[in-house]
Amino acid sequence: MQFDLGQENLSTRVAEYIKDYLLFSGRFGNGQKVTEHEVARALGISRSPIREAFKELHNEGLLEFKPRKGSFVVELSDQDVRELYLLRFWIESRLYEVIIQRKTLTQEKYDEVFKLVQKIENIVESDLDHHKKTIEYSRCALEIHTGLWSLSNMKWAVQVLTRLHNQMRLAMIQDLDYAPDLRKNALLHYEILDALKNDQYEEAVRALREDMKLYMNGIL
């Protein structure tokens, strides 16, 4: 793969490559070393933007730097995952309240997110093996939730939630015990979306809580 060095934000695009093709694909497991050299060779670019990309991934909590050893895929304990889910629930439930108060879920936005929910339902019903299905599902789920979070117009909260979701996504892909019943989880997205559309805050939070419980079953 060759990257155009003339394009802006190269380090950010390299970071996205590492996430999509190495971390969230399951190619690199918990605690596995990731080197600048192998990424540079795979992309056909210099190590300077890769070094910056590694810094981004360290800041996002996806890579861990060990002195005199290098960078490794972060290892998340059960307690780490519990805390991530609790933090996400607290922040996301607050954003639902903001979305309802500001009435930012227009019919157009509803239709956009609804199509994404249909997409994850199709993923669930596909013939992909469980691991690949989990990878595709987690990617689409982030699109759904990002679409909802953005309706709050609270950019810092969205950034925090995106980081939390990526860490949970990594944990789920690395250890399928963290993966929920995808069918039940997909249906809960419909419930969250409809509750927000109908200004039913408590119902939206209930569905979100059930969503979190499905993910947490593997470690409770």
Buried (B, 14 or more C-beta within 10 A) or exposed (E): EEBEEEEEEBBEBBBBBBBEBBBBBBEBEEEEEBEBEEBBEBBEBEBEBBBBBBBBBBEBBBBBEEEEEBBBBBBBEBEBBBBBBEBBBEBBBBBBEBBBEEEBBEEEBBEEBBEBBEBBBEBBEEEBEEEBBBBBBBBBBBBBBBBBBBBBEBEEBBEBBBBBBBBBBBBBBBBEEBBBEBEEBBBBBBBBBBBBBEEBBEBBBBBBEBBBBBBBEBBE
